[in-house]
Amino acid sequence: MSRCVRMRDMTLRRGWDLAVSACMVLLILLAFVSVTHEGASRLDVGTRVVLITVGLGALLAYYLLWARPRNETNAVGWGAAWVIPIGALLTFASPSMFTAQVILYPMIWEGNARPRRPLILSGIAAIAMTTTSILGTEGSDWPGNALVIGAVSYAFNLAMGLWISGISRVSAENARLYDQLRLRQEEIAALNRDAGAMHERGRLSRDLHDTVAQTLTGVVMLSRSARRQAEAGSPKLVDTVRLIESSAAEALAETRAMVATASSLEESTFAETLERFCTRFARETGIAVDLEFSLNPGTLLSRAEEVILLRCVQEGLANVRKHSGANTARVSVVSDRAGVRLGIADNGRGPTAAAPESAASGERNATAQPTGGQFGLAGLAERLGGVGGTVALTAGTEGGALLSVELPLSTEPSAPPSAGPGVPPSTDFTTHPSTDPGTHPSTHPSTKEQS
């Protein structure tokens, strides 16, 4: 049973208790007056006292033992017929007991879900009480008065009873609908929990791809390079081993950052983080990177926006390394009133090599597709779409490929919903070499390398 239904039943029971108690007090007072002052009854005082006492006692017993426990479940049924002899007994003892109809008729209606049975029982009760009142009272004018009282009371009983019955049906229907709504809400909550878990798994997969997986890929490639250098006796083996150590340390730091729920955002600025990342990318891959960072003084990026842009730079340069065959790349971050625009251009083979799916279909301005893995550029497109941003892969104006990202600025900073817990903008996001650093000269970007 729902909480709403329980509260309704408790309120209903308390209301009935109060109504029956008030009516019993009223009927006792009327009985006292009728016994001491009424002289029209055919019965002596002692008989009237006994009959009224038995009738009121029977009425109270019927309510406590039969009606009250069953009102909440609409199970009073034909048991309400007990009200008929009780009412007839009271009106036979005294015509003043016609007042008992104010509680007898509602008792017939309450506890019956359908109106057919109360209509029948209340009609019989009206006839019985009118008849016994006429039989128990002297006076030639009383039968006419009794018929009028009985008819008016029954008409009022019909109006009130049908109204109460309608309210009961509406209340029962509302309770049923409330229970259904509660069940649907529980189902929706369960589905939301499942959807949230699936979204979280997808987010973790993307974050692992964008951070730890790429770092470990670089470690594997550097290790293979170190093995070849060791076999050849290359003097650059020590530098390669140092890069392996540095990359492994970064993978460990990235893993710890993803686990941590509160990482400091004050270790370095967004511009410093980008500069350090581009410098290390150039050192490890031999691809020169030119960084242009030009944000308006009034442009304030939230942590979520910084992390999304960092992910875009990481994925874009990773695809330059994997697919373009370029030896130079340019990263530009500029802002205007609409938001922040990020561009990553290279002098490589262009979007035909970088996005074979788009090129095959003739789409020269296509939304980014997964080219660097299952959760590569497609993951960026999903993240940017969640904040109203866009990403597109097109041919560059001077050849090569151009990855364009547009990110509208939010009104206030917020925590990143999909960047991974505890990943601060100051984290060094490292992509990895596709060439042997021992056989290529180290080429640095135009920005100054920071330790």
C-alpha positions in Angstrom: 0.0 0.0 0.0 1.4 3.4 -1.0 2.1 6.1 1.5 -0.6 8.3 -0.1 -3.2 5.6 0.4 -2.2 5.0 4.0 -2.4 8.7 4.7 -5.8 8.9 3.1 -7.1 5.9 5.1 -5.8 7.4 8.3 -7.5 10.7 7.6 -10.7 8.9 6.7 -10.7 6.8 9.9 -10.1 9.9 12.1 -12.9 11.7 10.3 -15.4 8.9 10.9 -14.4 8.6 14.5 -15.0 12.2 15.1 -18.4 12.1 13.2 -19.7 9.1 15.1 -18.6 10.5 18.4 -20.3 13.8 17.8 -23.5 12.1 16.6 -23.6 9.8 19.6 -23.4 12.8 22.0 -26.2 14.5 20.0 -28.4 11.5 20.1 -27.9 10.9 23.8 -28.9 14.5 24.5 -32.0 14.1 22.3 -32.8 10.9 24.0 -32.7 12.6 27.4 -35.0 15.4 26.2 -37.5 13.0 24.5 -37.7 10.8 27.6 -38.3 13.7 30.0 -40.5 16.0 27.9 -42.0 14.1 25.0 -45.6 12.9 25.6 -46.7 11.8 22.1 -45.1 8.3 22.3 -47.2 5.3 22.7 -44.6 3.8 25.0 -43.9 4.4 28.7 -40.8 6.1 29.8 -39.0 3.0 31.0 -39.6 1.2 27.7 -38.3 4.1 25.7 -35.2 4.4 27.8 -34.5 0.7 27.3 -35.1 0.8 23.5 -33.0 4.0 23.0 -30.2 2.6 25.1 -30.2 -0.7 23.2 -30.4 1.1 19.8 -27.5 3.5 20.6 -25.4 0.7 22.0 -26.1 -1.4 18.9 -25.2 1.5 16.7 -21.9 2.0 18.4 -21.1 -1.7 18.4 -21.9 -1.9 14.7 -19.5 0.9 13.9 -16.6 -0.3 16.1 -16.9 -4.0 15.3 -18.0 -4.1 11.7 -18.0 -0.8 9.8 -14.8 0.8 11.1 -12.4 -2.1 10.3 -13.9 -2.5 6.8 -14.4 1.1 5.6 -10.8 1.4 4.3 -11.2 -1.7 2.0 -14.8 -1.0 0.8 -15.8 -4.4 2.4 -18.8 -3.4 4.5 -21.0 -4.9 1.9 -24.5 -6.2 2.9 -23.4 -5.9 6.5 -24.7 -2.3 6.3 -28.2 -3.9 6.5 -27.7 -3.9 10.3 -28.3 -0.2 10.3 -31.9 -0.8 9.2 -33.2 -2.5 12.4 -31.1 -0.1 14.6 -32.7 2.9 13.0 -36.2 1.4 13.1 -35.7 0.6 16.8 -34.6 4.2 17.6 -37.5 5.9 15.7 -40.0 3.5 17.2 -38.8 4.5 20.7 -39.0 8.3 19.9 -39.7 10.4 16.8 -36.8 12.6 17.9 -34.5 9.7 16.9 -35.2 10.6 13.2 -32.1 12.7 13.8 -30.1 9.4 13.7 -30.4 9.5 9.9 -27.5 12.0 9.8 -25.1 9.2 10.6 -27.1 6.1 9.6 -27.3 6.9 5.9 -23.6 7.8 5.6 -22.8 4.5 7.3 -24.8 2.7 4.6 -22.9 4.5 1.8 -19.4 4.3 3.2 -17.6 1.0 2.6 -19.5 0.2 -0.6 -17.7 0.9 -3.8 -20.8 0.7 -6.0 -23.9 2.7 -5.5 -26.5 0.0 -6.2 -26.3 -1.7 -2.8 -26.5 1.6 -0.8 -29.4 2.8 -2.8 -31.4 -0.4 -2.0 -30.4 -0.4 1.7 -31.1 3.3 2.3 -34.5 3.0 0.6 -35.4 0.1 2.9 -34.1 2.0 5.9 -36.2 5.1 5.0 -39.4 3.0 4.8 -38.6 1.1 8.0 -37.8 4.2 10.1 -40.9 6.1 8.8 -43.2 3.1 9.4 -41.9 2.4 13.0 -42.0 6.1 13.8 -45.7 6.2 12.8 -46.4 3.0 14.8 -44.7 4.3 18.0 -46.2 7.8 18.0 -49.7 9.0 18.8 -51.4 11.9 17.0 -53.4 12.2 13.8 -51.1 14.6 12.2 -47.9 12.7 12.8 -48.2 10.1 10.0 -48.2 12.9 7.4 -45.3 14.7 9.1 -43.4 11.4 9.3 -43.9 10.7 5.6 -42.6 14.2 4.7 -39.6 13.8 7.0 -38.8 10.4 5.6 -39.1 11.5 2.0 -37.0 14.7 2.4 -34.4 12.7 4.3 -34.2 10.0 1.7 -34.0 12.6 -1.1 -31.1 14.3 0.7 -29.6 10.9 1.3 -29.6 10.1 -2.4 -27.9 13.4 -3.3 -25.3 13.2 -0.6 -24.7 9.5 -1.1 -24.2 9.7 -4.8 -21.8 12.6 -4.3 -19.8 10.7 -1.6 -19.8 7.6 -3.9 -18.4 9.7 -6.7 -15.7 11.2 -4.5 -14.8 7.7 -3.3 -14.4 6.4 -6.9 -12.3 9.4 -7.9 -10.1 8.9 -4.8 -9.6 5.3 -5.5 -8.7 6.0 -9.1 -6.3 8.7 -8.0 -4.7 6.3 -5.6 -4.4 3.7 -8.4 -2.8 6.3 -10.7 -0.5 7.4 -8.0 0.7 3.9 -7.5 1.3 3.4 -11.2 3.1 6.7 -11.3 5.3 5.7 -8.4 6.1 2.4 -10.2 6.9 4.2 -13.4 9.1 6.6 -11.5 11.0 3.7 -9.9 11.4 2.1 -13.4 12.7 5.4 -14.8 15.1 5.9 -11.9 16.4 2.3 -12.5 16.8 3.1 -16.3 18.6 6.3 -15.5 21.0 4.5 -13.2 21.7 2.0 -15.9 22.1 4.7 -18.5 24.4 6.7 -16.1 26.5 3.6 -15.6 26.8 3.0 -19.3 27.7 6.7 -19.9 30.3 6.5 -17.2 31.8 3.4 -18.7 31.9 5.1 -22.1 33.5 8.2 -20.5 36.1 6.2 -18.8 36.9 4.3 -22.1 37.3 7.7 -23.9 39.5 9.1 -21.1 41.7 5.9 -21.0 42.1 6.2 -24.8 42.9 9.9 -24.6 45.4 9.6 -21.8 46.8 6.4 -20.4 46.4 4.3 -23.6 48.2 6.7 -25.8 51.0 7.2 -23.2 51.4 3.4 -23.0 51.4 3.2 -26.8 54.3 5.6 -26.8 56.1 3.5 -24.2 55.8 0.4 -26.4 57.0 2.2 -29.5 59.9 3.7 -27.6 60.8 0.3 -26.2 61.0 -1.2 -29.6 63.2 1.7 -30.7 65.4 1.2 -27.7 65.8 -2.5 -28.6 66.9 -1.6 -32.1 69.3 1.0 -30.8 70.7 -1.6 -28.3 71.2 -4.1 -31.1 72.9 -1.5 -33.2 74.9 -0.1 -30.3 73.5 3.4 -30.9 74.8 6.1 -28.5 71.2 7.5 -28.4 70.0 4.6 -26.4 70.3 6.5 -23.1 68.1 9.3 -24.4 65.5 6.8 -25.6 65.5 5.1 -22.2 65.0 8.4 -20.5 62.0 9.1 -22.7 60.6 5.7 -21.8 61.0 6.5 -18.1 59.4 9.9 -18.6 56.4 8.5 -20.5 55.9 5.8 -18.0 55.9 8.4 -15.2 53.4 10.4 -17.1 51.1 7.3 -17.5 51.3 6.8 -13.8 50.5 10.5 -13.2 47.6 10.3 -15.6 46.2 7.2 -13.9 46.4 8.8 -10.5 44.8 12.0 -11.8 41.8 10.0 -13.1 41.4 8.3 -9.8 41.7 11.4 -7.8 38.5 13.4 -7.2 40.1 16.7 -6.4 43.3 17.8 -8.2 44.8 21.2 -8.0 44.1 23.6 -10.9 46.7 26.1 -9.9 49.9 24.2 -10.9 50.0 26.0 -14.3 47.9 28.0 -16.6 46.1 26.6 -19.7 48.6 28.4 -22.0 51.6 26.9 -20.1 50.1 23.4 -20.3 49.5 23.7 -24.0 53.0 25.0 -24.5 54.6 22.2 -22.5 52.5 19.6 -24.3 53.4 20.9 -27.8 57.1 21.0 -26.8 57.2 17.4 -25.7 55.2 16.3 -28.7 57.8 17.9 -31.0 60.7 16.4 -29.0 59.3 12.9 -29.1 58.0 12.8 -32.7 60.3 15.1 -34.6 57.3 17.1 -35.9 57.8 20.8 -35.4 54.8 22.4 -33.7 54.0 26.1 -33.9 51.7 27.2 -31.1 49.6 30.4 -31.4 47.7 31.2 -28.2 45.6 34.4 -28.4 42.7 34.6 -26.1 41.0 37.9 -25.4 41.7 39.4 -21.9 38.1 39.0 -20.9 37.9 35.3 -22.0 37.7 33.1 -19.0 37.7 29.3 -19.6 36.1 27.0 -17.1 37.9 23.8 -16.1 35.6 21.8 -18.3 36.3 23.9 -21.3 40.1 23.8 -20.7 40.0 20.0 -20.5 37.9 19.6 -23.6 40.3 21.9 -25.6 43.3 19.9 -24.2 41.7 16.7 -25.3 41.1 18.2 -28.8 44.7 19.2 -29.1 45.9 15.8 -27.9 43.7 13.9 -30.3 44.4 16.2 -33.2 48.2 16.0 -32.9 47.9 12.2 -32.3 46.2 11.9 -35.7 48.9 14.2 -37.3 51.5 11.8 -36.0 49.6 8.6 -37.0 48.2 9.5 -40.4 49.5 12.7 -42.0 53.2 12.0 -42.7 53.7 15.7 -41.9 56.9 17.3 -40.5 55.3 20.5 -39.3 52.0 21.3 -37.5 50.4 24.5 -36.3 48.1 24.8 -33.3 46.1 28.0 -32.9 43.8 28.9 -30.0 41.9 32.2 -30.5 38.7 33.6 -29.0 36.0 36.1 -29.9 32.6 36.9 -28.6 31.1 33.7 -29.8 33.6 31.4 -28.1 37.0 29.8 -28.7 38.2 28.5 -32.0 40.9 25.8 -32.1 42.7 24.9 -35.3 45.3 22.1 -35.9 46.9 22.2 -39.3 49.7 20.2 -40.9 51.6 19.9 -44.2 50.9 16.2 -44.6 48.8 14.2 -47.0 45.5 15.9 -46.1 42.1 14.6 -45.1 42.0 11.8 -47.7 44.6 10.0 -45.6 43.4 11.2 -42.3 39.7 10.5 -42.8 39.2 7.8 -45.5 35.5 7.4 -44.6 34.7 11.0 -45.4 36.9 11.1 -48.5 35.4 8.0 -50.0 31.9 9.5 -49.8 33.0 12.9 -51.3 32.5 14.8 -48.0 35.1 17.5 -47.9 33.7 19.2 -44.8 32.8 16.2 -42.7 32.2 15.9 -39.0 35.2 14.1 -37.5 35.0 10.4 -37.6 37.0 7.9 -35.6 40.5 7.8 -37.2 42.8 7.3 -34.3 40.9 4.5 -32.6 37.4 3.6 -31.6 37.1 6.6 -29.3 39.3 9.1 -31.2 37.8 12.0 -33.0 34.3 10.5 -32.6 34.7 10.9 -28.9 35.7 14.5 -29.3 32.6 15.1 -31.5 30.4 13.6 -28.7 32.0 15.7 -26.0 31.8 18.9 -28.0 28.2 18.1 -29.0 27.3 17.9 -25.3 28.4 21.5 -24.7 27.2 22.9 -28.0 30.5 22.8 -29.8 31.5 21.4 -33.2 34.5 19.6 -34.8 35.3 19.2 -38.5 38.1 17.8 -40.5 38.8 19.6 -43.8 41.6 20.2 -46.2 44.0 22.9 -45.2 44.4 26.1 -47.3 48.0 25.3 -48.0 47.7 21.6 -48.2 47.5 19.0 -45.5 44.6 18.6 -43.1 42.9 21.1 -40.8 41.0 20.0 -37.7 38.7 22.9 -36.7 37.0 23.0 -33.3 34.5 25.7 -32.2 33.6 25.8 -28.5 31.0 28.3 -27.2 31.8 29.7 -23.8 29.6 28.9 -20.8 28.2 31.7 -18.6 29.9 30.3 -15.5 32.7 27.8 -14.8 31.6 24.2 -14.1 33.3 20.9 -13.5 33.9 18.8 -16.6 31.2 16.3 -17.1 33.2 14.0 -19.4 36.8 14.8 -18.9 37.4 12.3 -16.2 37.4 12.9 -12.5 40.4 14.7 -11.1 42.1 15.6 -14.4 43.3 19.2 -14.0 44.2 21.4 -16.9 47.8 21.3 -15.8 48.2 17.6 -16.5 50.8 17.0 -19.2 48.9 15.2 -22.0 51.6 13.4 -24.1 51.2 11.9 -27.5 53.8 9.5 -28.7 56.3 9.0 -31.5 55.6 7.1 -34.6 59.2 7.5 -35.6 62.4 6.4 -34.0 63.7 9.3 -31.9 67.1 7.9 -32.1 67.2 8.4 -35.9 65.4 11.7 -36.2 66.8 15.0 -35.0 64.8 16.5 -32.1 62.7 19.4 -33.5 61.2 21.9 -31.0 58.1 24.1 -31.4 58.3 27.8 -31.5 57.3 28.0 -27.9 59.8 27.7 -25.1 60.1 24.3 -23.5 59.2 24.2 -19.8 60.5 21.6 -17.5 
